[in-house]
Amino acid sequence: MTTETVDHNLSPLEFWAKPRQVHHETFKWLRENKPVSWHGPPEALDPNLDNAQGYWSVVKHADIREVSRNPQVFSSAEGVFLDDFPQLETMLSFIVTDAPRHTSFRNIISVAFTPKHIKKVEEDTRRTVREIIDHAAPLGEGDLCELITKEVPGRIFASFFGIADRDERQYVMDLSEQMGAWSDPEYKHIGSPLQVFADATSRLGEVALRHAKERQKKPTEDLMSWVSQAQYEGEKMTVEEVGVFFALLAGAANDTTRHSMAHVLALFDQHPDQLAYVFEDFDNRADDAVNECLRMEPPLMHFRRTAVSDYELGGETIKAGDKVVLWYISGNRDGEVFENPDTLDVTRAAKSNPHQAFGGGGPHYCLGNMLGKQMLKAEMWEIYTRMKDLKVGERTIMLSNFMNGVMKMPGTWTPEKR
């Protein structure tokens, strides 16, 4: 590859240790000067791993959308991270498959979400959030990540597995965090980033497969049972496929929701006028507020595709075999799409807020987007109606080029009387 490498290099982990504002300024420069740019290889995830392949960065909203909606050229089967995880991305189930297998997986899973099942999930979500705030609200202070934002999706996804044991639930929650934080110093005692990721995916897979086998023999009223029994045109997922899917759900979906809520709390702490506006008419304004927070702070900063044939994009020729990284964190602040893109504005209506927090469209658009937003709304209501005068401290941001994660975030509020 002889393509010129841009001066604003996104590859070193050192770059991602800088304040988030530096990242936003870099992406703004790239959008204005080199919207499709070649970058050198990222740092190897393990001393024994050759990670020598560079990649294209796609940073404009329209280009991200174009790539996402053209799976015939841009494949997910070769991996979805900027970094290479040889053999391990198979643990990520159907997000690293293309049609027709991806379509089959998605159709079968969609069958499980009947109106009856969706209603039960919504009721369980609201109940779980209330129980967690019952514990947190009287305390008056604490780490909001540990007390609430990690706990809510952790308990809800554990219920999807049918996990009732508290210790096993905590085990799954901790592995979920580890799965997305492979580069963060918090986990360096485990080994290299590759070993951190492999350890989490392996152990999550064991738990998920064990429960999938149990549900196959004796289905109950949980999401794992529904997916295990779902059929589309006579086809069902194997027990191994169900297990892998729920390992993905425990890791990816669990963690993204957890970090999104932490960002919501931080954004509204910085913009109390916006929060007051939302609660003047919560039922009619909460959806727009959630979408705007997701635009400002998408839980995943990128996903990757691999070109299977040559393609012209943004004045550059992408060659077959090239890695192509879609930067949602950049597309969500594209000034050609969003007016005042760096400003939180919860009055943006859905039609004028085509954010890419769940992807750029196409067959890999996030299947759980409605569930994730429902969780965020339930948390917003309980937190802001019961934890009065909430003040949020500085976020400890996860060191990652993939997950827009919040590891810790202190808070204080007027204790609720028991």
C-alpha positions in Angstrom: 0.0 0.0 0.0 1.5 3.3 -1.1 -1.3 5.6 0.1 -0.2 8.6 2.0 -0.7 8.4 5.8 -2.4 11.4 7.3 -0.7 13.6 9.9 -3.6 13.1 12.4 -2.9 9.4 13.2 -5.6 7.6 15.0 -3.6 4.4 15.4 -1.5 4.9 18.6 -3.1 4.0 21.9 -1.4 7.2 23.2 -3.8 9.2 21.1 -6.8 7.6 22.8 -5.4 8.4 26.2 -5.7 12.2 25.4 -8.9 14.1 26.4 -12.0 13.4 24.3 -12.0 17.0 23.1 -8.7 16.3 21.3 -10.3 13.4 19.5 -13.3 15.6 18.4 -10.9 18.3 17.1 -9.0 15.7 15.2 -12.1 14.2 13.6 -13.3 17.7 12.6 -10.0 18.3 10.8 -10.3 15.0 9.0 -13.9 15.7 8.0 -12.8 19.0 6.5 -9.5 17.9 4.9 -9.3 14.1 4.5 -12.7 12.5 5.0 -11.4 9.2 3.7 -7.9 8.8 4.9 -5.3 6.0 5.2 -3.8 5.3 8.6 -0.9 3.1 9.6 -1.4 -0.1 11.6 -2.5 0.1 15.2 -0.3 -1.1 18.0 -0.2 -4.9 18.3 -2.5 -6.3 20.9 0.0 -9.0 21.9 3.8 -9.3 21.6 3.3 -12.4 19.4 0.7 -10.9 17.1 1.4 -9.3 13.8 -1.0 -6.4 13.4 0.8 -4.8 10.5 -2.2 -3.9 8.3 -3.2 -0.3 8.0 -6.8 0.9 7.4 -9.0 3.5 5.9 -10.8 5.9 8.2 -14.3 7.1 7.1 -15.4 10.1 9.2 -18.3 11.8 7.4 -21.9 10.9 8.0 -22.8 10.3 4.4 -19.8 8.1 3.7 -20.4 6.0 6.8 -24.0 5.6 5.6 -22.9 4.6 2.1 -20.5 1.9 3.4 -22.9 0.6 6.0 -25.6 0.1 3.3 -23.4 -1.7 0.8 -22.6 -5.1 2.4 -21.9 -6.6 -1.0 -18.7 -4.6 -1.1 -18.0 -4.0 2.6 -18.0 -7.3 4.5 -18.2 -7.8 8.3 -17.0 -11.4 8.1 -13.3 -10.5 8.4 -13.8 -8.6 11.7 -15.5 -5.6 13.2 -12.7 -3.9 15.2 -10.0 -1.6 14.1 -7.7 -4.0 15.9 -7.3 -7.6 14.7 -8.4 -10.4 17.0 -7.5 -13.6 15.1 -10.0 -16.5 15.7 -11.6 -14.6 18.6 -14.2 -12.5 16.8 -16.1 -15.7 16.1 -17.3 -15.2 19.7 -19.2 -12.2 18.5 -21.8 -14.3 16.7 -23.7 -12.9 13.8 -22.1 -9.4 13.8 -19.1 -11.0 12.1 -21.2 -12.8 9.4 -22.6 -11.6 6.1 -25.8 -12.6 4.2 -27.3 -15.1 3.9 -26.2 -16.4 7.3 -26.5 -13.0 9.0 -29.9 -12.5 7.6 -31.0 -15.9 8.9 -29.7 -15.2 12.4 -31.4 -11.8 12.5 -34.7 -13.2 11.2 -34.8 -16.0 13.8 -33.9 -13.6 16.7 -36.5 -11.1 15.5 -39.2 -13.8 15.8 -38.5 -14.0 19.5 -39.6 -10.4 20.0 -43.4 -10.9 19.9 -45.6 -8.1 21.4 -46.2 -10.3 24.4 -42.5 -10.7 25.0 -41.7 -7.1 24.4 -44.3 -6.0 27.0 -42.8 -8.4 29.5 -39.3 -7.1 28.9 -40.5 -3.5 29.4 -42.3 -4.4 32.6 -39.2 -6.2 33.9 -37.0 -3.3 33.0 -39.0 -0.8 34.9 -39.2 -3.0 38.0 -35.5 -3.7 37.9 -34.7 0.1 37.7 -37.0 0.9 40.6 -35.4 -1.8 42.8 -31.9 -0.5 42.0 -32.9 3.1 42.8 -34.6 1.9 46.0 -31.1 0.9 47.1 -29.2 3.9 45.7 -31.4 6.9 46.5 -31.2 6.8 50.3 -27.3 6.7 50.2 -26.8 10.4 49.1 -23.4 9.7 47.5 -21.4 7.0 45.7 -20.0 5.9 42.4 -22.9 6.1 40.0 -21.3 3.5 37.7 -21.2 0.8 40.4 -24.5 1.8 42.0 -26.7 2.3 38.9 -25.3 2.4 35.4 -23.5 -0.9 35.6 -26.1 -2.5 37.8 -29.2 -1.9 35.6 -28.2 -3.6 32.4 -26.3 -6.2 34.3 -29.4 -7.3 36.2 -31.6 -7.0 33.1 -29.4 -9.1 30.9 -28.9 -11.6 33.7 -32.6 -12.0 33.7 -32.5 -12.6 29.9 -30.1 -15.5 30.7 -32.4 -16.7 33.5 -29.6 -16.1 36.0 -31.0 -15.7 39.5 -27.9 -16.3 41.6 -26.4 -13.0 42.7 -22.7 -14.2 42.6 -23.1 -15.5 39.0 -24.8 -12.3 37.9 -21.9 -10.3 39.3 -19.5 -12.6 37.5 -21.3 -12.0 34.2 -21.4 -8.2 34.8 -17.6 -8.1 35.5 -16.8 -10.2 32.5 -19.0 -7.9 30.3 -17.0 -4.9 31.4 -13.7 -6.7 30.8 -14.7 -7.8 27.3 -15.0 -4.2 26.1 -12.0 -2.8 28.0 -9.2 -4.8 26.6 -6.7 -1.9 26.5 -7.6 -0.2 29.8 -5.0 -0.4 32.6 -7.6 -1.8 34.9 -7.1 -5.2 33.3 -3.4 -5.2 32.6 -2.8 -7.8 35.4 -4.5 -10.4 33.2 -2.0 -9.9 30.4 -1.9 -8.3 26.9 -5.1 -6.7 25.5 -5.6 -9.8 23.4 -5.4 -12.0 26.5 -7.9 -9.7 28.3 -10.4 -10.0 25.5 -9.9 -13.7 25.0 -10.3 -14.4 28.8 -13.6 -12.5 29.0 -15.1 -14.0 25.8 -14.1 -17.5 26.7 -15.6 -17.4 30.2 -18.7 -15.6 29.1 -19.1 -18.2 26.4 -19.0 -21.0 28.9 -21.7 -19.4 31.0 -23.9 -18.7 28.1 -23.6 -22.2 26.6 -24.4 -23.8 29.9 -27.6 -21.8 30.2 -28.5 -22.3 26.6 -28.3 -26.1 27.0 -30.5 -25.9 30.1 -33.1 -23.8 28.3 -33.2 -26.2 25.3 -34.1 -29.0 27.7 -36.4 -27.0 29.9 -37.5 -23.6 28.5 -38.8 -20.9 30.9 -40.1 -17.4 30.5 -36.8 -15.6 29.6 -35.3 -14.3 26.4 -32.8 -17.1 26.1 -35.7 -19.6 26.0 -37.6 -17.5 23.5 -34.7 -17.3 21.2 -34.0 -21.0 21.6 -37.5 -21.9 20.5 -37.8 -19.3 17.7 -38.1 -20.4 14.1 -38.0 -18.6 10.8 -39.0 -20.5 7.7 -38.5 -23.8 9.6 -35.0 -22.9 10.8 -33.8 -22.6 14.4 -30.5 -21.6 15.9 -28.4 -24.4 17.3 -27.7 -24.5 21.0 -24.1 -23.4 20.3 -25.4 -20.4 18.3 -27.8 -19.4 21.0 -24.9 -19.5 23.5 -22.6 -17.4 21.4 -25.4 -14.9 20.8 -26.0 -14.4 24.5 -22.3 -14.1 25.2 -22.4 -11.2 22.7 -25.5 -9.8 24.3 -24.0 -10.0 27.8 -20.8 -8.3 26.6 -21.7 -5.8 23.9 -25.3 -4.9 24.6 -24.8 -4.8 28.4 -21.7 -2.6 28.3 -23.0 -0.2 25.7 -26.1 0.6 27.7 -24.1 1.0 30.9 -21.8 3.6 29.4 -24.5 5.4 27.6 -26.4 6.1 30.8 -23.2 7.4 32.5 -22.8 9.9 29.7 -26.5 10.9 29.9 -26.0 11.8 33.6 -22.8 13.7 32.8 -24.4 15.6 29.9 -27.5 16.7 31.9 -25.3 17.7 34.8 -23.5 20.1 32.4 -26.8 21.3 30.9 -29.4 21.6 33.7 -31.6 23.8 31.5 -31.9 20.9 29.0 -32.9 18.5 31.7 -35.6 20.9 33.0 -37.0 21.2 29.5 -37.3 17.4 29.2 -39.1 17.0 32.5 -41.6 19.7 31.7 -43.2 17.0 29.4 -41.2 13.8 29.9 -43.5 11.4 28.0 -43.3 13.5 24.8 -39.7 14.7 25.1 -37.7 11.7 26.5 -37.2 10.0 23.2 -35.7 13.1 21.6 -33.5 13.6 24.7 -32.2 10.0 24.6 -31.4 10.3 20.9 -29.6 13.6 21.4 -27.5 12.2 24.2 -26.6 9.2 22.0 -25.6 11.5 19.2 -23.3 13.4 21.5 -21.8 10.3 23.2 -22.3 7.2 21.1 -21.4 4.1 23.1 -19.3 2.6 20.3 -16.8 4.9 18.6 -16.3 2.7 15.5 -17.1 -0.5 13.7 -15.0 -1.9 10.8 -15.7 -3.5 7.4 -13.3 -5.2 4.9 -13.6 -4.4 1.2 -14.2 -7.5 -1.0 -13.7 -5.5 -4.2 -12.3 -2.1 -5.3 -14.5 0.9 -4.5 -14.3 4.6 -5.0 -15.2 6.6 -1.9 -14.5 10.3 -1.1 -12.1 10.6 -3.9 -10.0 7.6 -2.8 -9.7 4.1 -4.2 -10.3 1.5 -1.6 -8.8 -1.8 -2.7 -10.1 -5.3 -2.2 -8.8 -6.6 1.2 -8.5 -3.1 2.7 -9.8 -2.5 6.2 -12.4 0.3 6.4 -13.2 1.8 9.8 -16.5 3.7 10.3 -16.1 6.4 13.0 -19.5 7.0 14.5 -18.1 9.4 17.0 -17.2 11.6 14.0 -20.3 11.1 11.9 -22.5 12.1 14.8 -20.8 15.6 14.8 -20.8 16.2 11.1 -21.7 19.9 10.6 -23.2 19.1 7.2 -25.9 17.0 8.9 -26.3 18.5 12.4 -26.7 22.2 13.1 -24.3 23.3 16.0 -23.0 19.7 16.1 -21.0 20.2 19.3 -24.0 21.5 21.3 -26.4 19.3 23.3 -29.9 20.3 22.0 -32.7 18.0 23.1 -35.2 19.9 21.0 -33.8 18.2 17.8 -36.7 16.2 16.5 -36.1 12.6 15.4 -36.3 13.6 11.7 -33.5 16.1 12.1 -31.3 13.8 14.3 -30.2 10.9 12.2 -27.5 9.9 14.6 -25.3 6.9 14.0 -25.0 5.6 17.6 -26.6 2.4 16.4 -24.7 2.3 13.1 -25.1 3.8 9.7 -28.0 1.6 8.7 -28.0 -1.5 6.5 -28.2 -5.1 7.7 -26.0 -4.6 10.8 -28.0 -1.8 12.3 -28.3 -2.5 16.0 -31.1 -5.0 16.7 -31.4 -4.0 20.3 -31.7 -0.2 19.7 -35.3 0.0 21.0 -34.5 -2.0 24.1 -31.5 0.1 24.9 -33.4 3.4 24.6 -36.2 2.0 26.7 -33.7 1.2 29.5 -32.2 4.7 29.3 -35.7 6.3 29.6 -36.6 4.2 32.6 -33.3 5.1 34.4 -33.8 8.8 33.6 -37.2 8.8 35.1 -36.3 7.0 38.3 -33.0 8.9 38.9 -34.2 12.4 38.3 -37.5 12.0 40.2 -36.0 10.4 43.2 -32.3 11.4 43.5 -32.9 15.1 44.1 -30.2 17.8 43.4 -28.0 15.2 41.7 -24.5 16.5 41.1 -22.1 14.5 39.0 -18.3 14.4 39.3 -15.7 13.9 36.6 -15.9 10.8 34.5 -13.0 8.4 34.4 -13.0 7.5 30.7 -12.0 4.0 29.6 -8.8 3.8 27.6 -10.1 2.4 24.3 -10.3 3.2 20.6 -13.6 1.2 20.4 -15.8 1.6 23.5 -16.8 5.1 24.7 -16.7 3.8 28.2 -17.0 5.4 31.7 -15.2 3.4 34.3 -16.1 5.5 37.4 -18.2 8.6 38.0 -18.9 10.0 41.5 -22.2 11.6 42.4 -23.9 13.3 45.4 -27.6 13.9 45.9 -30.1 14.6 48.7 -30.8 11.2 50.3 -34.3 9.8 49.8 -36.0 9.0 53.1 -36.5 5.3 53.6 
